């Protein structure tokens, strides 16, 4: 019961932020919920759709990329990153979201 209340408050805050800032593109990291469960509640109300999600590991995707319709033109994805290219006012923009612990990155590049 408490978990449902917390999730509901988080969804309300997310909707408010997306509307306030007129968000065009958003990455969610570890959303801890099913996309199907929240689509009608959150994303439909702010006119966004799921562009891509990372590969599903243990029945959940770690990363989601959502945007307004027709913004994202290309994307690359695996289980630890999403890279998208967007076209806005005839200008091309690229964004990336990376999932990983900084201790892992430090070990890998030292």
N, C-alpha and C positions, 0 to 999 in steps of 0.2 A: 504494500500500500504506500509506504513512504517513498519507495523507489519510483512508483508511478507519479506521485506528486512532484518529486524532484525533476523527473523527465518532462512533465508538463510545464513546469516553470522555465526550464531550459529552453523548451520549444517556444514559449511565449517571448523570452528574451531574444532568441535568434530571429524570430519573425520581426520583432520591433527593430532590431539592428539592421536587418536587410531592408526594411521599408524606410527607415530614417535616412540611411546612406544611399538609397536608390541603387543598390548593389547590382552589378552586371555579371560578376563572376565571383564564385566563392569556392574555396577548398575546405573540406571538413576532414579532420584527422581523428581517427578512432571514434566514429559517431556512436558506437555501442548500440545500434538499433538497425532494424531492417529498413531498407529504403521504401519498401511497399507499405510499411507501417506508418511512415511519416509523410509520404508524398502528398496526400490530400490535405493534411493538416498544415504543413509548412510551405512546401515549395509551390504548390498550385496557388496558394494565396498571395505569393509574391511573383508570380509569372516566371518561375524558373523551372528548369528540367535537369535531370541527370544527364550529363554529357558522357562521363565515363567514371568507373570506379576501379580501384586496384584489384588485382586477382584476389579471390576469396580464399582466406586462410582460416581454418577452424570455424567455418560457417559464417565468417564476417569479413567484410572488406575494410582495410585499414584507412583508405583514402577515398574520398568522393570529390568529384569536380562537378559543380552545378553552374549553370549560366542562364541568361535570358536566351530566348530562341534565336538561332542564326548568328550567334556571336563567335563561337568556336568553329574554326575551319579545319584544323588538324590536331591530332593528339598522339602522344606516345605514352604507354603505360606498362608498368610491371607491378610486382607486389610491394615495391618501396618508393616508387615515384610516379608522378603524373606530370607531363609536360604538354602544354596546350599553346596553340597559335590562334590568335583572334584577329578579326578584321573589324575596325571601328572607325567610321568616318574616312574610309579609304586609306587607313594606316594600319600596318601590321604590328601586333604586339605579341610577345611570348612570355609565358609565366610557367613556373615550375613549383611543385610541392614535393618535398622529400620526407619520407618517414624513416627515421633511424636514430639510434642513440649516439650521442656525441662521443662516448667512449669507444664505440665501434669504429667511428670515423678516425679518431685519434690513433688507434692501434693500426688501422689499415695504412695510414699515410706516414707513419713514423718509421 
